[in-house]
Amino acid sequence: MSKREFLRFLAALLMSSGTTVSAQANTGVARKKRSVVVGAGLAGLGAARELTRQGHEVVVLEARDRRGGRIWTSNTWPDIALDFGASWIHGVEGNPITELADEIKARRIITYYARAATFHSTGRPLTKAETVQMESIGKRAVSVLRKAQHLEEDRSVRQALAGLELELKRSPQASHFLNMYLSSTLEHEYSGSAHQLSAQWFDSAKEFDGDDALFAQGFHVITEFLARGIEVKLSQVVKEIHWRQANVKVVTQTGEFIADQVIITLPLGVLQSDAVQFMPALPDEKREAIAKLGMGVLNKCYLRFPRAFWPKDIDWLEYVAVRHGEWTEWVSLQRAAKMPILLGFNAADYGREIEALSDNEIVASAMQTLKTIFGTAIPQPSDHQITRWASDPFARGSYSYNALGSTPEMRDALAAPLNRQVFFAGEASSKLYFGTAHGAYLSGLRAASEVLSS
């Protein structure tokens, strides 16, 4: 089934379910169903909106003091909105987030991977020969991983590439180029460490075609739109979920909520932490999926400068770091947003490690890399904004990945409803689009359709 066919099928299912609910309501036979949605992110709000449209009474419980979950737009700097969580619509063609953005006429900005510059560990731009060598090493790594995906026994990406890594070890530059491929192309994309990514399944997700678009006013314009008319109770930390009874009972730190059904959209990291107790316990297959799927990290560091000292016509700066994964990816907002701001990413192991540092230490580390590239005379940043997603108790990571020991089918197990009472959504439950904002939203629509069908 193609992406567009899948979306048409989902829409038809929702319309069909809506007709059934309306007919019951008109005859007076069935009372309004009451649903509780745990989590006010894209998945939860998408599900709540659809259920509300189909006549359900819905309340959304959110642990934070804000809506959005891992969609989090900062307005600390009044002249520009910055996204701490999801930033881009990845692949605008046929993407359901594009449809929502069009509906509210949200202004978008396009960034281009083709507008990129790559810098050597010494700070100078790569020569043509070095660029060719790095691209060649990347292609060899892809070839090795493709072969590993046909082996009977799975292994980590690092294990699969051990032979190539050993061959390149004689050349420090070649080794750095291989690490650059692992960090930039894989770890920043999937959020998991190359030591933990499944070689067979790391790239099993589907993609939409087209450019990548930023929201000029921040991604929260989408979650705020979805939340219109929805009852969202903030600062409600869910502690227990009692199911397999006449009704579902959701217990928070302040009270209890009784419903016919509950949709759980907790991040995988929160499910893994056992911060929420299910009574009775979840089935073995679902607990295995939660334990074996990976929850990764991608952290952001926004640096604002008095002026842009880097090339103004590029969107992406890449750095071949000596230390694996350290400040290898940067986005410039100068061309796209006309702001002298650099956004530095750190993913996987280094992204998690850096959270223990203070803001000043993180900024100093970032500036060391930028001074290596652009010289010691560059200005200090006038301000900064930094994320720490692994330390966030209501996220415990950025997004999920396929870890060694997991399979894509485990996402189906995670998504499977229980007793026609407990339903699951969130990007980790999306077999096709895990790790993405559109995957989260589509999973919410899927869970809503399952509630309506039940």
PAPAMI-814315 format. One record per residue (C-alpha): y, z, x. Coordinates in pm, whole numbers, plus 50000, padded with zeros to 5 digits. Layout:
PAPAMI-814315
YZX ...
This chain:
PAPAMI-814315
500005000050000 503394990050143 506345013850158 508144996749872 504964995549661 504495032849725 508035040549608 507615018749297 504315036349220 505955070449260 508845060749033 506445047548768 504415079748783 507535101048739 508735079948444 505325082348283 505245120048327 508735122848184 507705104247867 504845128447812 507035159247854 509705145647618 507145137747349 505765173047363 509245187947345 510205166847041 507145177846844 507745214246923 504125218347029 504765228147389 507305252847521 509415244647822 507475249648142 509045273048399 508785263848766 509795282549078 510585262549391 510495281049722 513045265849961 516335247449899 515895219750155 515455182850082 511905187349953 512705217049731 515915203049586 514345168949532 511465184749342 513745207949143 516035179549043 513145158348915 511545187048722 514895196048567 515405160048462 511985161048293 512795192148091 511415220548301 513215253348353 513565255748729 514815282148969 514985276049344 514595305749578 516245301949918 515975327750198 519215316750365 522755322750243 523255285150214 521495254950064 519945227550273 517255243650490 516875222050799 519715200650666 522615220750805 526095206450846 528685225851046 532365223350954 533495246851231 535625218751372 537775208151074 538245172251187 534525163651214 531295174251045 528365180351280 524725182051179 522625209451336 519435196851173 518675161551055 521495137651148 520395102051086 518905081050812 516145066851033 515625031050917 518075023750634 516124995450469 514155007550167 514735043750269 515105067249968 517865086250149 519815053650164 519465050749786 520835085949739 523685078849982 524545046949795 524535065849466 527205090049584 528975063749798 528585084750112 530305069450414 527955062350702 528305054251072 525815033051264 524705041651617 522795016351826 520015022452077 521014989752242 524355005652336 522785027252606 523215035252975 520535051453192 521365071853500 519235080353803 518555116753897 521215112154167 523745103653895 524245066553962 523315040053703 519835025653745 519674993153936 518124962753770 514984967253981 514705003953885 515154995353519 512344969953545 510134995553720 510795022253457 510084997853174 506874987053347 505705023253377 506485028753010 504414998352912 501505010353126 501695044452960 501615028052616 498575007352718 496705038352839 497515057352519 496415028152300 493025028852473 492835066652433 493325062452059 489975044452039 488005070852226 485625092952032 487045125352171 490725133152136 492815146452423 496455155152477 498955128552579 499205144752923 495425144852962 495195108552856 497815098653114 496395120153395 495015090053584 498315071353571 500185102953667 497925107653971 498435071354075 502225074254055 502365108054231 502865091354570 506325080354454 508665107854329 510805081654157 507845066553973 506735101453866 510225108453734 510155075653541 506835085353378 508265119253285 511305101453146 509045081152919 507195112352804 510365132152740 512665105652596 510235083652405 507615108852290 508795145052305 512265138552166 510765116851893 507905139651785 509225173751903 505915184552059 505065188752426 503075160852593 500575188452676 500055194452303 500605160752134 497385144652015 496835112052204 494985097751905 497425107251631 500885115051777 502375082551640 500475079251311 503635081051097 505135050450927 508735038850972 511405021750766 513134991150907 516834987950983 519525006951169 519965044451205 522975058051016 524945090451052 526815106250760 530555107450828 530815139650625 527455153550733 523935151650592 524695180550356 526345155950117 522785146650015 521495182049960 524685192049777 524245161749550 520605170849479 521615206949405 524045197649126 523025214748805 520125233048976 519855271048970 519565281149335 519275318249418 520335324549779 519275352650014 515895354849841 513295360550114 509885354049962 507275379850065 504275373549839 502905346749609 500295357949355 498295329549201 495005322449021 496225343348726 497685333748389 501055329448561 502285326948916 504275356449051 506675351649341 507835383949504 511045385249710 512785414049881 514875419349566 512515413049276 509825392049109 509865357548950 507205346748700 506465309948640 503865285248522 503905267648858 505395272249202 506235245649461 506115258249820 508375239350061 508335264450347 508485248850696 505165247150879 506425272651132 507035298150857 503585291950707 502065296851052 503875330151096 502205345650787 505625358450682 504615349550324 501375364350191 499285344549941 497175365249703 494385355249695 494425339650041 494755302150079 491505282150100 489985277150446 490835240050458 494515246650394 494665275450643 493005253350906 495635226150851 498455251550884 496965265551205 496155232551377 499195210951298 502025215651548 505565228051489 507895214051753 511435219551875 514455197051914 517675215851989 521235202952000 524235211452213 527555196452102 530235196152372 533825187752280 536125175552555 539885169452581 539115132952656 536145109852700 535285105553070 532135085153001 531905048252901 533525045152559 531455015552437 528025032152456 526235054552206 523325067552414 523305082152766 519915087752928 519285107753243 516195106553463 515945143853526 514235159253826 512965187453607 510905174153318 512785172252989 516055187253110 519065170552941 517475135952934 519045124452605 522725123752503 524645107952217 528325099352244 530465101951931 533415084652099 532695049051984 531135056851646 533355085751530 536335082351766 535785117851891 535395128952258 532135147052182 528785145352358 525595157252193 522845167852432 519235171652315 516435193052453 512945189952307 509475205352323 508845230352607 512325229052760 513935228952415 512095261052335 512745276752677 516485271352665 516875292452352 516555324052564 519765315052750 523255324952639 525655298652509 527595300052836 524415294853038 523385265152822 526825249152855 526775254853234 523355238253256 524565208453052 527695205253263 525635204953582 523895173553458 527125157253343 528805164953677 525865149253857 526455117453660 530245116153631 531475137753920 532755173053961 536325164353853 535395159953485 537055184753246 535305215053105 534475213352734 537085228552507 534405240852268 530675239052195 528145243251914 524455250251988 521245252851784 518175275051832 515645263151577 512565280251722 514305314051697 515335308151336 513055330551122 513355306750826 512375275651025 510495286651341 510885251751483 512505218551407 509775196651255 506035191451270 503885169351492 500225160151521 498875184551777 495665181351975 492885193451745 494625181751426 494165149951222 496425131950972 494005142350695 495055178250753 498445169350608 496655159050287 494885192750290 498245210250334 499715190350043 496785195949803 497655216149487 495815248549407 494505256449059 497205234448903 499555263448978 500595261749342 501975229349487 503105221149838 505895199149976 507945195650293 507885171150582 504725186950728 502835177950408 503745141050440 500955120850598 503075089350614 506525102650708 506105136750874 508955149251088 511625130750889 514225138250623 512935110150401 509405124050440 510615157850315 512405142550016 509475120249917 507105149849942 509305168449693 509085139449448 505325138449497 504965175749427 507145172449117 504945144248986 501865166049045 503435194448844 504295170748561 500805155648564 499195190048549 
